[in-house]
Amino acid sequence: MPSHPSKDALEQYSLGRMTPSDAAALEEHLLLCESCRTQLAQFDLFRDALRSALQVASSFPSDRSLDVVHHTADGPVYSRSVKLKKGRWLAVHEGPNLQGGRTCKTLREANEYLFRSFVEMFPEHRCTAECGPVKHSANQARE
């Protein structure tokens, strides 16, 4: 491989979507190139975090707003999708030193944004049994 592989090629390799001959050429390059190994490690970290978040996401019906907590090294991060007036949805993250989100057109868009943006912010996080739906007390449910 005469030059560095593209970021797309490294991502395809990380996802196992490369032909065996292309993978072999890239692996030879990786043996000699620390910079590309570092980039590949970042793709691998993101891929693993996304898979972990998608495991949590798969436990939710796609037609229901999210109200989940992830227990991160920085503390609990709450992710919620809330219906707004005029049919829009607010997708918001809240946690220690974190509060933000965006307005989305559909519930699906809001939920997808919450999972993808969480993974981007916390790529090292791996969900545990403590992560998942927020359990509300009877008092909270009445408010």
Secondary structure, 3 states (H helix, E strand, C coil): CCCCCCHHHHHHHHCCCCCHHHHHHHHHHHHHCHHHHHHHHHHHHHHHHHHHHHHHHCCCCCCCCCEEEEEECCEEEEEEEEECHHHCEEEEEEECCEEEEEEECCHHHHHHHHHHHHHHHCCCCCCCCCCEECCCCHHHHHC
